């Protein structure tokens, strides 16, 4: 992916935009959110034994990994914003999706 969020380019998967918005909502609600990308921070994936074992067993089908308070909550799927926010007791407020991509002109990639 061209950026850490995966929300880049002209044809962005709406699910990735929804997920990025949910993570932003969590951050604004005081939840500490950390994102790691295999291309940019491979050591994080190797050092986590659960992640390493799942990658060996399932390969890329195990991605993404989503941990909540150190416990694996999701593997192999991106949860909907509603599912993710529910885990933290944060209200889901659907947001408008920009169809044109977001990496240019100070967009959301970073």
C-alpha positions as CSV (number, residue, x, y, z in Angstrom):
1,X,0.0,0.0,0.0
2,X,1.2,3.5,-0.7
3,X,0.5,4.8,2.8
4,X,0.0,3.4,6.3
5,X,-3.8,3.6,6.2
6,X,-4.4,2.0,2.8
7,X,-6.7,4.8,2.0
8,X,-4.9,6.1,-1.0
9,X,-5.2,6.5,-4.7
10,X,-8.2,7.1,-6.9
11,X,-10.1,3.8,-6.3
12,X,-10.2,3.3,-2.6
13,X,-12.2,0.5,-1.0
14,X,-15.1,2.1,0.9
15,X,-14.5,-0.4,3.7
16,X,-11.0,0.9,4.2
17,X,-12.3,4.5,4.4
18,X,-15.0,3.5,6.9
19,X,-12.3,1.7,9.0
20,X,-9.9,4.6,8.9
21,X,-12.8,6.9,10.0
22,X,-13.7,4.5,12.9
23,X,-10.0,4.5,14.0
24,X,-10.0,8.3,14.0
25,X,-13.3,8.3,16.0
26,X,-11.6,6.0,18.6
27,X,-8.6,8.2,18.8
28,X,-10.7,11.3,19.3
29,X,-12.6,9.4,22.0
30,X,-9.3,8.8,23.9
31,X,-8.5,5.3,22.7
32,X,-4.9,4.7,21.9
33,X,-4.7,3.4,18.4
34,X,-1.5,2.0,16.8
35,X,-1.3,0.8,13.2
36,X,1.5,-1.3,11.7
37,X,2.1,-2.1,8.1
38,X,4.2,-5.2,7.1
39,X,6.1,-3.2,4.5
40,X,7.0,-0.4,6.9
41,X,7.3,-2.2,10.2
42,X,7.9,-5.9,9.6
43,X,9.6,-6.4,13.0
44,X,6.3,-5.9,14.8
45,X,4.8,-8.8,12.9
46,X,7.8,-11.1,13.6
47,X,8.0,-10.3,17.3
48,X,4.4,-11.1,18.1
49,X,4.2,-14.9,18.4
50,X,0.5,-15.1,17.7
51,X,0.9,-13.1,14.6
52,X,3.9,-15.0,13.5
53,X,2.2,-18.4,14.0
54,X,-0.9,-17.3,12.1
55,X,1.2,-15.9,9.2
56,X,3.0,-19.2,9.0
57,X,-0.2,-21.2,9.1
58,X,-2.5,-19.0,6.9
59,X,-0.2,-16.6,5.0
60,X,-1.7,-13.4,3.8
61,X,-5.2,-14.7,4.5
62,X,-4.5,-14.0,8.2
63,X,-4.2,-10.3,7.5
64,X,-5.2,-7.9,8.9
65,X,-4.7,-8.5,12.6
66,X,-6.6,-6.4,15.0
67,X,-5.7,-6.5,18.7
68,X,-7.7,-5.0,21.5
69,X,-5.9,-4.5,24.8
70,X,-3.2,-7.0,23.7
71,X,-5.7,-9.8,22.7
72,X,-6.4,-10.8,19.1
73,X,-9.9,-9.7,18.3
74,X,-10.0,-10.1,14.5
75,X,-7.8,-11.8,11.9
76,X,-8.4,-12.1,8.2
77,X,-11.1,-9.4,8.0
78,X,-11.6,-5.8,8.5
79,X,-14.5,-5.3,10.9
80,X,-17.2,-2.8,10.1
81,X,-17.0,0.6,11.9
82,X,-20.0,-0.4,13.9
83,X,-18.4,-3.7,15.1
84,X,-15.1,-1.9,16.0
85,X,-16.7,1.0,17.8
86,X,-19.1,-1.3,19.7
87,X,-16.1,-3.1,21.3
88,X,-15.1,0.2,22.9
89,X,-18.6,1.4,23.7
90,X,-18.2,4.3,21.2
91,X,-21.3,5.4,19.3
92,X,-21.2,4.8,15.5
93,X,-22.0,7.8,13.4
94,X,-21.8,7.0,9.7
95,X,-19.7,9.5,7.7
96,X,-19.9,10.6,4.1
97,X,-17.3,8.8,1.9
98,X,-15.2,10.9,-0.5
99,X,-15.1,8.8,-3.8
100,X,-12.2,10.8,-5.3
101,X,-9.3,9.4,-3.2
102,X,-7.5,11.3,-0.5
103,X,-3.8,11.3,-0.8
104,X,-3.5,14.6,-2.7
105,X,-3.9,18.1,-1.4
106,X,-3.5,17.4,2.3
107,X,-5.8,14.4,2.3
108,X,-6.1,11.7,4.9
109,X,-3.1,9.6,4.3
110,X,-0.1,10.1,6.5
